[in-house]
Amino acid sequence: MAKILIAGGGIAGCGAALALHRAGAQVAVHEAHPTSTEDLGAFLILPSGGVQVLDELGVLDALDEVATPLSNMNILSPDGGKTFVSRPLAGEGAPRYRLVRRGALCEVLQQQVEAAGIPLRRASRITKVSGELGGVEARDEAGNDYRADLLVAADGLGSVLRSVVNPNDSGPRYVGQLVFWGFTPDRQWGSTDDMHIIAGENLAFGYIPISSGTYWFARVTAPEKSREELAEMDFSAFLAESLIALPQEIAATAQPYGANSYDLPFVSQWSGGGVLLIGDAAHAASPATGQGGGYALEDAFVIGKAVRDRGELAEAVGSFERARRGRTQANIVASARMCTGPETLADAPQGSTLDPAEALTQVQWGVPLPA
């Protein structure tokens, strides 16, 4: 039985814990935060692949206690007054998308991890790793030592452990846009449980009315802000100047949150020294395509299947990377182009998309990974 440590108790980390536990591995999760992850009202859209993973892992019913199914995507004119395109979000026969607060999703996953009897060590940030596959030694900030056969680094965009695998890692890149989000109890704009998208010059705006109100987001082209500038910035005033018509009206109904938008153009190595990067630690895209949460869950599921299907951990790690690298890299490039134009990341590997049938096989437990 493989002994596997997971650094990070978020979406990718908890998902991987559940999948690896199902595959028969001995798993423990180390989460840096002492309680649950603070989300500042952040929400995400889970595409069909991520929803399928949660269904396969037996988590979907718990998710649906805190999530809202979504039906259609409507593309609107810049002022929000005219619908250009309306189409279903999910493909035929695929699970419906879900809208969920990030913190609520993490809480559901952490509860499922603990219910499965998997140790979840809070306030334990793994910062040092040495050794190799089959003999990994790890240490957290408190000086506690741990040993395992593999350490799965699911510690996010700002991963501490990415430098173990990539010593010359350049870190995240600002993609040229600030991202804002918020929630208002008003829900007077458009059809409920549909995603409405408005694209304009140098910005994008989206809103989703649900039974309790309206979630919204905006991406606005602007220079990167320092931490101090973000802390002092009047997001409401900035949006009032940047948005027009309906987007301005919706954004004015609630105090917004804001942040810089980043990605990882290309991480050359996903594994080394007994560490495997997954989720945003390996392939973070900007928020534009809205695939981050779904792809993190797909990663989690595939590493579980790889450990189940391969006799050796080295073969499992290689199988995981072959299955996931092309799909995730294509998303990074596509998302970056939505932010800063068609030439963005032209010199980076472009990745390769999967047709829907092939993508579905990655998120079905009963279908083995390709050799």
C-alpha positions in Angstrom: 0.0 0.0 0.0 1.5 3.3 -1.1 1.8 6.0 1.6 1.0 9.4 0.2 1.1 12.9 1.9 -0.9 15.7 0.4 0.1 19.3 0.9 -3.0 21.4 0.7 -6.5 20.8 1.9 -8.3 22.8 -0.8 -10.2 21.5 -3.9 -7.3 19.6 -5.5 -5.9 18.3 -2.3 -9.1 17.0 -0.8 -10.3 15.6 -4.1 -7.0 13.7 -4.5 -7.2 12.4 -0.9 -10.7 10.9 -1.6 -9.6 9.4 -5.0 -6.3 8.0 -3.7 -8.1 6.6 -0.6 -10.5 4.9 -2.9 -7.6 3.5 -4.9 -6.2 1.8 -1.7 -3.5 4.3 -0.8 -2.7 5.3 2.8 -3.3 9.1 2.7 -2.9 12.1 5.0 -3.7 15.7 4.2 -1.8 18.7 5.5 -3.7 22.0 5.4 -1.9 25.3 6.2 -5.1 27.1 7.5 -6.2 26.3 11.0 -9.9 26.1 10.1 -11.4 26.3 6.6 -10.0 28.4 3.8 -11.2 32.1 3.8 -12.9 32.8 0.5 -13.9 36.5 0.8 -17.1 35.7 -1.0 -15.3 34.2 -3.9 -17.4 31.8 -6.0 -16.6 29.4 -8.9 -18.4 27.6 -11.7 -17.8 23.9 -11.7 -18.0 22.5 -15.3 -19.4 19.1 -16.1 -16.1 17.3 -15.6 -15.7 18.6 -12.1 -19.3 17.8 -11.3 -18.8 14.2 -12.7 -15.8 13.8 -10.4 -17.8 14.7 -7.3 -20.6 12.4 -8.4 -18.1 9.5 -8.9 -16.6 10.2 -5.4 -20.0 10.3 -3.8 -19.8 14.0 -2.9 -22.4 15.4 -5.3 -25.4 15.2 -2.9 -23.4 17.1 -0.2 -22.3 19.7 -2.8 -25.9 20.2 -3.9 -26.8 21.3 -0.4 -24.6 24.4 -0.9 -24.5 24.8 -4.8 -26.9 25.9 -7.5 -27.2 24.0 -10.9 -26.8 26.2 -13.9 -28.5 25.7 -17.3 -27.5 28.2 -20.0 -25.0 30.7 -21.1 -26.3 33.9 -22.6 -24.0 36.3 -24.4 -25.3 39.9 -24.2 -24.6 43.2 -25.9 -22.2 45.6 -24.1 -25.0 47.4 -22.5 -26.8 44.2 -21.5 -29.9 45.1 -23.5 -29.8 42.4 -26.2 -29.0 38.7 -26.2 -26.8 37.6 -29.1 -26.4 33.9 -28.2 -28.1 31.5 -25.8 -26.9 27.9 -25.4 -26.8 25.1 -22.8 -23.6 25.2 -20.6 -23.3 21.4 -20.4 -23.1 19.1 -23.4 -25.8 16.6 -24.2 -26.0 14.0 -21.5 -23.3 15.7 -19.3 -23.9 16.8 -15.7 -25.2 20.4 -15.3 -22.7 23.0 -14.2 -22.8 24.2 -10.6 -22.2 27.5 -9.0 -20.7 27.3 -5.5 -18.8 29.5 -3.1 -15.2 28.4 -2.9 -15.2 28.2 0.8 -18.4 26.1 0.9 -16.9 23.6 -1.6 -13.7 23.3 0.4 -15.7 22.8 3.6 -17.8 20.0 1.9 -14.6 18.3 0.6 -12.9 18.5 4.0 -15.9 17.0 5.7 -15.9 14.2 3.3 -12.2 13.6 3.8 -12.6 13.4 7.6 -15.8 11.2 7.2 -13.7 8.7 5.2 -11.2 8.4 8.1 -8.4 10.2 6.2 -6.2 12.3 8.6 -6.6 16.0 7.9 -3.9 17.9 9.8 -4.8 21.6 10.0 -2.3 24.4 10.6 0.3 22.2 9.1 2.1 23.8 6.1 4.7 21.5 4.5 7.6 23.7 3.6 10.6 21.3 3.2 10.9 18.1 1.3 13.8 15.8 0.5 14.4 12.3 -0.7 13.0 10.6 -3.8 10.0 8.6 -4.9 9.5 5.8 -2.5 11.3 7.6 0.3 10.2 11.1 0.8 10.9 13.1 4.0 8.8 16.2 4.7 8.7 18.9 7.4 6.1 21.4 8.3 6.6 24.9 9.6 6.2 23.7 13.2 9.2 21.4 12.7 7.2 18.1 12.6 8.7 15.4 10.3 6.7 13.0 8.1 7.7 10.2 5.8 5.9 8.9 2.7 6.4 7.3 -0.7 5.0 10.3 -2.5 4.1 13.9 -1.7 1.3 15.4 -3.8 1.7 19.2 -3.8 -1.8 20.7 -4.1 -0.7 24.0 -2.5 -2.0 26.4 -5.1 -0.8 29.2 -7.3 1.7 30.4 -4.8 3.0 26.9 -4.2 6.0 26.6 -1.9 6.8 23.1 -3.1 6.9 24.0 -6.8 10.5 25.2 -6.3 11.4 21.7 -5.1 10.5 20.3 -8.5 11.5 23.5 -10.5 14.4 25.2 -8.7 14.4 28.0 -11.3 10.6 28.5 -11.2 9.7 32.1 -12.2 6.4 32.0 -10.3 3.0 33.4 -11.3 2.7 36.0 -14.1 0.2 38.9 -14.0 -2.1 38.6 -17.0 -3.0 42.2 -17.4 -6.4 42.3 -15.7 -7.9 43.0 -12.3 -10.7 40.7 -11.3 -13.7 41.8 -9.2 -16.6 39.9 -7.8 -19.6 40.3 -5.5 -23.1 39.2 -4.5 -26.3 41.2 -4.2 -29.6 40.0 -2.8 -31.3 41.6 -5.8 -32.1 39.2 -8.7 -34.1 41.3 -11.1 -31.7 41.0 -14.1 -32.3 38.1 -16.5 -33.3 34.5 -16.2 -32.5 32.7 -12.9 -29.8 30.0 -12.8 -28.3 31.1 -16.2 -24.9 32.7 -16.7 -25.1 36.0 -18.5 -21.9 37.3 -20.1 -21.1 40.8 -21.4 -17.9 41.4 -23.3 -16.6 44.9 -24.1 -13.4 46.5 -25.0 -10.8 45.7 -22.4 -13.3 44.1 -20.0 -15.7 41.2 -19.4 -18.6 41.1 -17.0 -20.8 38.2 -16.0 -23.7 37.7 -13.6 -25.8 34.8 -12.4 -29.1 35.4 -10.7 -30.1 32.6 -8.4 -33.0 32.2 -5.9 -31.2 34.2 -3.1 -29.7 37.0 -5.2 -27.1 37.6 -7.9 -23.5 36.7 -8.1 -21.4 38.8 -10.5 -17.8 39.2 -11.7 -15.8 41.6 -13.8 -12.4 41.4 -15.5 -10.9 44.8 -16.3 -7.6 45.5 -18.2 -5.4 47.6 -15.9 -1.9 47.7 -14.5 -1.0 45.3 -11.7 -1.6 46.6 -8.2 0.6 46.1 -5.1 -0.9 44.5 -2.0 -0.9 48.0 -0.4 -2.7 49.5 -3.4 -5.3 46.8 -3.4 -5.9 47.3 0.3 -6.5 51.0 -0.2 -8.3 50.9 -3.6 -11.9 52.0 -3.9 -13.2 49.1 -6.0 -16.7 50.6 -6.3 -15.4 53.8 -7.7 -13.1 52.0 -10.1 -15.9 49.9 -11.4 -18.2 52.9 -11.7 -15.6 54.4 -14.1 -14.9 51.1 -16.0 -18.4 49.7 -16.5 -21.4 51.0 -18.3 -25.2 50.4 -18.3 -26.4 47.1 -16.8 -22.9 46.0 -15.5 -22.5 49.3 -13.7 -26.0 49.0 -12.2 -25.4 45.4 -10.9 -21.9 46.1 -9.6 -23.2 49.2 -7.7 -25.6 47.1 -5.6 -22.9 45.5 -3.3 -19.5 46.1 -2.0 -17.1 44.3 -4.4 -13.9 42.4 -3.7 -10.9 42.7 -6.1 -7.6 41.1 -6.8 -4.8 40.8 -9.5 -5.2 38.0 -12.0 -2.3 35.6 -12.5 -1.4 32.4 -14.4 1.6 30.1 -14.8 2.5 30.2 -18.5 4.2 26.8 -18.4 5.7 24.7 -15.6 8.3 22.5 -17.2 8.4 19.8 -14.5 5.4 18.5 -12.6 7.3 15.9 -10.7 10.7 15.3 -9.1 12.3 14.5 -5.7 9.3 12.5 -4.7 6.9 15.4 -5.3 4.0 15.6 -7.8 2.4 19.0 -8.5 -1.4 19.0 -9.2 -4.0 21.7 -9.6 -3.0 25.3 -9.6 0.5 24.4 -8.3 1.1 22.8 -11.7 -1.0 24.6 -14.3 -2.8 27.7 -13.0 -4.7 29.6 -15.7 -6.2 33.1 -15.4 -9.9 33.1 -14.3 -11.1 33.9 -17.8 -12.2 30.4 -18.9 -13.6 29.5 -15.5 -12.0 26.0 -15.5 -9.7 26.1 -12.5 -12.0 24.3 -10.0 -13.1 21.7 -12.5 -9.6 21.0 -13.7 -8.3 20.7 -10.1 -11.0 18.0 -9.4 -10.1 16.2 -12.7 -6.4 16.2 -11.6 -7.4 14.8 -8.2 -9.5 12.0 -9.8 -6.8 11.1 -12.4 -4.0 10.7 -9.9 -6.3 8.3 -8.0 -6.9 6.3 -11.1 -3.2 6.3 -12.0 -2.2 4.9 -8.7 -5.0 2.3 -8.9 -4.0 1.3 -12.5 -0.2 1.3 -12.4 1.9 -1.1 -10.3 4.7 1.4 -9.6 4.4 5.0 -8.3 6.8 6.2 -11.1 4.5 4.7 -13.7 1.5 6.3 -12.0 3.1 9.7 -12.0 4.0 9.4 -15.6 0.6 8.3 -16.6 -1.0 11.2 -14.7 1.1 13.7 -16.5 0.5 12.2 -19.9 -3.2 12.3 -19.3 -3.4 15.9 -17.9 -0.6 18.1 -19.3 -2.0 18.8 -22.8 -5.6 19.6 -21.7 -4.5 21.9 -18.9 -1.9 23.7 -21.0 -4.4 24.4 -23.7 -6.6 26.0 -21.1 -3.8 28.2 -19.8 -3.2 29.5 -23.4 -6.9 30.0 -24.2 -7.5 31.8 -20.9 -4.5 34.1 -21.4 -5.7 35.0 -24.9 -9.1 36.0 -23.5 -7.3 38.5 -21.2 -4.6 40.0 -23.4 -5.2 39.0 -27.0 -4.4 36.3 -29.6 -0.6 36.6 -29.4 -0.4 35.9 -25.7 1.8 32.9 -24.9 2.5 32.3 -28.6 6.0 31.1 -27.7 4.7 28.7 -25.0 3.6 25.1 -25.6 0.0 25.3 -26.8 -1.3 22.1 -25.3 -4.0 20.0 -26.8 -7.7 19.8 -26.2 -9.6 16.5 -25.7 -12.8 15.7 -27.5 -15.8 15.4 -25.1 -15.8 11.6 -25.2 -12.1 11.3 -24.4 -12.4 13.9 -21.6 -15.3 12.0 -20.1 -13.2 8.8 -19.8 -10.8 10.7 -17.4 -13.6 11.3 -15.0 -15.2 7.9 -14.9 -13.8 5.6 -12.3 -14.7 2.4 -14.2 -12.6 3.4 -17.2 -8.9 2.7 -17.0 -6.4 5.3 -18.0 -4.7 4.7 -21.4 -1.3 3.0 -21.2 
